[in-house]
Each structure stands twice: as structure tokens, then as C-alpha cells.
């Protein structure tokens, strides 16, 4: 493998279409497409300042590297990308790419990151300003994600999330086949219009969560005081610990909860309108 150490590059395509290349303590200054169309690339302790760094690349490892804000949109149309112990300050990273691994990565400006990607593994990642992160992604495994940004995981498919903190309005909208374990999901209008979302031992915050959902499952979850008007028009199987402020017009299924401040079953309930609701051991009939 060719090795380049302690050098600086800039401008248009300085390391274009290189294969079997190891970069150590290299700086890529402002410019475009510095390492585009490459493969079998390793970067240690590098600083990337120009945009479109790893476009159309295969098999890339970046370790202990910095992607500055100027390195926006650095990984598009690529496959086999791994970042370890990196700081990614650039927005719009990872688009139309596959087989992506991130471990111990901080992303302070992660808006519109991970769009239309397939095969993602996340371990101990912090993402701020992360509006629309993971849009249209599929086959995603997440552990230890601290997400601060709205509209997370919209239209995503086949996602597993563990031990995470998702501070995200409109999260999990129109998703399918999502399982979340032991996590805090905080933000209004959670998982509307979703299919086959399963939440296990999760904490849920924000108004009007889990409405218009199909095949929704909750196992031993808890609700925050602001998580009111839950389950409207949803098909749901739920066991909830503690108190729920209000439940409104679930469409079908079964709900068991320790206590509920208000159960709203009005003329606007949708057919079949036969959800079995048990509050504190007492069965409440929808009709």
C-alpha cells in the first residue's frame, strides 16, 4: 500500500482515482473531490477541509480524523465506509451510500446526514443540529446514539435502535419495521403513519405520540407528563407502566396501563373501534 505522510493538498482532485493508499497526518485544504473514485483507502489523523472528499469510493477507513465544516457532502455514492474516533463537523455527509460503520464519532452539524443509505452500523455517536438525519435509510443498527435534531429516521426501513437518546420532533414518521430498545424518545408526533414499530422498555415524551400507526407494539414503556393524546387512530398492542396523561381514540388492538388521566372515546373514532383498554386492572370498553 502506498503511504503519504505529513503532506498538504488542495484544489481540484489532487488524489483522484488512487487505489491502495494510506494517508497519515495529511491535510486536504479547500477544493473539490480530493480522493474521488478511489478504493482501499486508509486515513489516520488527517484533516479534511474541502468538499466531496470520498465520492464514488470503495473500502475507506478514516481513524482519528477531522472533517471540518468545509468538507460538506464528503461521502456520497460510496460503499464500505468506516469512521472511528472522528469528529465530523460537516453537514450532508453520507448520501446514496452503503455498508457504513461509525464508532465513537461526534457530529456537531449533522443536518441532512445519512440520506438514502443502506446497511449502517452506529456505535457511540453524538449528532447535533441533525434535522432529517437517516432519511430513507434501510437496514440500520444503532447503539448509543445521542440525537439532537428533528425529523429523525423519516421513511426509514428495517431499523434497530438500542440504548439511545433521541431528542427529535416528528421522529420515525412513515417508517416500517423499526424496533427500539431501552431508549428515550422525546419529541412531539412520534411515529405517525408508521408500520410495525416496536418499542421495548422505552421512555416516551412529547404530545400526541404514536398516532395513525399500524402494527404498533409497546412493551413495558413509560410516558412523560407531556405525552398526551396518545394512540389516536392506531392499531396497537401496548403494555405501559405508570401513568399516561390521556389516550385518544385508538382504532384497534389492546392497551394495558397502570393509570390514565383521561380516556377520550368520542364520535370521531375510526372503525373497527374495538380496542381493548385496561386501566389499573379495570377493563374499559371502546363501545
Beta strands, then each sheet from edge to edge (+ up, - down):
strand 1: 2-5
strand 2: 8-12
strand 3: 19-24
strand 4: 27-32
strand 5: 39-44
strand 6: 47-48
strand 7: 58-63
strand 8: 66-67
strand 9: 79-84
strand 10: 87-88
strand 11: 98-107
strand 12: 118-127
strand 13: 138-148
strand 14: 157-162
strand 15: 165-167
strand 16: 176-181
strand 17: 184-186
strand 18: 195-200
strand 19: 203-205
strand 20: 216-223
strand 21: 235-248
strand 22: 252-264
strand 23: 276-279
strand 24: 282-284
sheet 1: 1+ 3+ 5+ 7+ 9+ 11+ 12+ 13+ 14+ 16+ 18+ 20+ 19+ 17+ 15+
sheet 2: 1+ 3+ 5+ 7+ 9+ 11+ 12+ 13+ 14+ 16+ 18+ 20+ 21+ 22+ 23+ 24-
sheet 3: 2+ 4+ 6+ 8+ 10+
end
